[in-house]
Amino acid sequence: MVHYDISQQCLDVAYRYLSYRPRSEGEMRQRLRKRGFDAEVIERTVEKLKEQDIINDYAFAIFWKDAQLAHKPKSKRLIIKELVEKKIEEGIIRQVTEGIDDEKNAYTLGCSRARTLAHLDETSFRRRLEYILSYRGFSYGTIKHTIDILWEERD
């Protein structure tokens, strides 16, 4: 009876953790360990969630990538870093991030911010956009190219 109670408690914690957003298998394991469940109970819980297709690292990686690109685009490098931190396998990461276009994403983000910076002089405009784009993980070459285009389009 105690065995069932612990397993059910672990499953309840897992369901509650998943109620906010999808999670990777690694995130789930880490959360359950943090809550004090032993390895055997965690393993059974994770397997049950995988059988129910509630935890699926490939689907999670797609969800994460799409969510990160939706409103304020990030660089491919930063998305890869975040997926690694969420303990997604390298093969899945490579597959999911394959089509990310940093040039396009930097331009999209730059356009959304350039309008609010249009009143600035060239140096301030470039500095502010460089900060915004670098914070989102874009490379210096991509940032420079994007800012050059946006400065020309501004006129």
Residue pairs with C-beta under 8 A, 6 or more apart in sequence:
6 37
6 41
7 41
7 44
7 45
9 37
10 32
10 35
10 37
10 41
10 42
10 44
10 45
11 45
11 48
13 31
13 32
13 35
13 37
14 28
14 31
14 32
14 45
14 46
14 49
17 23
17 28
17 31
18 28
18 49
18 54
18 55
22 59
22 60
22 63
23 31
23 55
23 60
24 55
24 57
24 60
24 61
24 86
24 87
24 88
25 46
25 50
25 55
25 57
25 87
26 57
26 86
26 87
26 88
27 86
27 87
28 45
28 46
28 49
28 55
29 42
29 46
29 87
30 87
32 41
32 42
32 45
32 46
33 39
33 42
37 45
46 55
49 55
50 56
57 88
57 89
57 92
58 92
58 95
58 96
60 86
60 88
61 83
61 88
61 92
61 93
61 96
62 96
64 79
64 82
64 83
64 86
65 79
65 83
65 96
65 97
65 100
68 74
68 78
68 79
68 82
69 79
69 100
69 105
72 109
72 112
72 136
73 105
73 106
73 108
73 109
73 136
74 105
74 136
74 137
75 100
75 102
75 105
75 106
75 136
75 137
75 138
75 139
75 142
76 97
76 100
76 102
77 102
77 137
77 139
78 136
78 137
79 97
79 100
79 137
80 93
80 97
81 137
83 92
83 93
83 96
83 97
84 90
84 93
102 138
102 139
102 142
103 142
103 145
103 146
105 138
106 133
106 136
106 138
106 142
106 143
106 145
106 146
107 146
107 149
107 150
109 132
109 133
109 136
110 129
110 132
110 133
110 146
110 147
110 149
110 150
111 150
113 128
113 129
113 132
114 125
114 129
114 150
114 153
114 154
117 124
117 125
117 128
117 129
118 125
118 154
120 128
122 151
125 147
125 151
125 154
126 147
126 151
129 143
129 146
129 147
129 150
130 143
130 147
133 142
133 143
133 146
133 147
134 140
134 143
138 146
